[in-house]
Amino acid sequence: MALPLSPQVFAITSALIEERTGIRHEAGDRDILAEKLSQRAVERGFDSLLDYYYCLRYDAGAEAELKGLVETLVVQETYFFREREPLEALVDVVLPERLAHAERAGRKARVWSAACATGEEPLTLAMMLDARGLLDRVEIVASDLSARGLERAREGAFGGRSLRAFPEAMRAAYTSPLPGGRVAVRPDLVCRVQWENVNLVDRSAVAKVGSVDAVVLRNVLIYFGDEACRQVGASLAEALRPGGVLLIGASESLLRFGIFDCEERGGAFFYRRPAS
Ligand SMILES: C[S@@+](CC[C@H](N)C(=O)[O-])C[C@H]1O[C@@H](n2cnc3c(N)ncnc32)[C@H](O)[C@@H]1O
């Protein structure tokens, strides 16, 4: 059963969560948040959510506790070949020019799936690149806030919900069957991806990823407050090489912040820093 969460404790706790993760809880989410916080608070021996808030804010182990709490707060819904057309536009229309640019500079192109949940999105990219003979020319970085999600991604085994849009014709090339209808993705593809634990609202963590030619950040900003969207947009703009692109989800927009211009390429919308 959930511990009581007063409007005041909801306000300070949700503000703390938003500040540290970007994830916003509206007033109508109070009951859901009470349940998630209670689960974790009770496990840690608290019988009051105000005391648990103090622990998250001030205790010596606050950072580790927040990392644990995050695992109950994040929505990790994802699947292979999700919103496939924009990824194809990235690989077929945008990436060739980025590859040419990178290779003139003597390096590989770098693509970053910046909130990859359990890894289906970067592995889809790896498969698309492999199918076009481009995988050796591109470095794929994949990151998420959730350490548990990344652990599952590295294991490379996936079940039915992840496979619902996986083209039948590609399954044999990229997966092998496991018991219970699950599949293992080809281990060489899983190893090709550089998996990293990155909190996108932590500017220094984003900077550590280094420069990239393209960022894919889909179905994440919908969970963020405005300030976090602006801040993440600004950090990603810094991570992008000149001419690099950001691809966000179909229902998301960053145009209101004036950080990026948006252009249509191959039927998808890509964000670029305005030429200065
Ligand atoms: C719905 S999933 C999106 C997965 C994938 N991009 C897709 O479109 O299928 C949202 C992901 O955002 C991650 N996330 C939430 N806040 C984050 C933050 N501050 N930094 C990095 N990742 C975050 C969650 O852990 C979750 O895995």
PDBQT file of the ligand as one rigid body, heavy atoms in Angstrom, charges set to zero:
ROOT
HETATM    1  C1  LIG A 301      10.293   5.339 -23.830  1.00  0.00    +0.000 C 
HETATM    2  S1  LIG A 301      12.016   5.048 -23.698  1.00  0.00    +0.000 S 
HETATM    3  C2  LIG A 301      12.553   5.463 -25.336  1.00  0.00    +0.000 C 
HETATM    4  C3  LIG A 301      13.417   4.393 -25.938  1.00  0.00    +0.000 C 
HETATM    5  C4  LIG A 301      13.782   4.600 -27.401  1.00  0.00    +0.000 C 
HETATM    6  N1  LIG A 301      14.458   5.843 -27.613  1.00  0.00    +0.000 N 
HETATM    7  C5  LIG A 301      12.555   4.498 -28.278  1.00  0.00    +0.000 C 
HETATM    8  O1  LIG A 301      12.104   5.511 -28.818  1.00  0.00    +0.000 OA
HETATM    9  O2  LIG A 301      12.038   3.397 -28.434  1.00  0.00    +0.000 OA
HETATM   10  C6  LIG A 301      12.528   6.451 -22.721  1.00  0.00    +0.000 C 
HETATM   11  C7  LIG A 301      13.908   6.261 -22.119  1.00  0.00    +0.000 C 
HETATM   12  O3  LIG A 301      14.391   7.518 -21.650  1.00  0.00    +0.000 OA
HETATM   13  C8  LIG A 301      15.240   7.244 -20.559  1.00  0.00    +0.000 C 
HETATM   14  N2  LIG A 301      15.479   8.471 -19.776  1.00  0.00    +0.000 N 
HETATM   15  C9  LIG A 301      14.604   9.155 -18.994  1.00  0.00    +0.000 A 
HETATM   16  N3  LIG A 301      15.225  10.204 -18.428  1.00  0.00    +0.000 NA
HETATM   17  C10 LIG A 301      16.504  10.192 -18.871  1.00  0.00    +0.000 A 
HETATM   18  C11 LIG A 301      17.638  11.011 -18.621  1.00  0.00    +0.000 A 
HETATM   19  N4  LIG A 301      17.593  12.069 -17.800  1.00  0.00    +0.000 N 
HETATM   20  N5  LIG A 301      18.817  10.688 -19.234  1.00  0.00    +0.000 NA
HETATM   21  C12 LIG A 301      18.887   9.620 -20.055  1.00  0.00    +0.000 A 
HETATM   22  N6  LIG A 301      17.849   8.801 -20.316  1.00  0.00    +0.000 NA
HETATM   23  C13 LIG A 301      16.669   9.081 -19.732  1.00  0.00    +0.000 A 
HETATM   24  C14 LIG A 301      14.485   6.170 -19.800  1.00  0.00    +0.000 C 
HETATM   25  O4  LIG A 301      15.329   5.449 -18.929  1.00  0.00    +0.000 OA
HETATM   26  C15 LIG A 301      13.918   5.320 -20.942  1.00  0.00    +0.000 C 
HETATM   27  O5  LIG A 301      14.763   4.246 -21.207  1.00  0.00    +0.000 OA
ENDROOT
TORSDOF 0
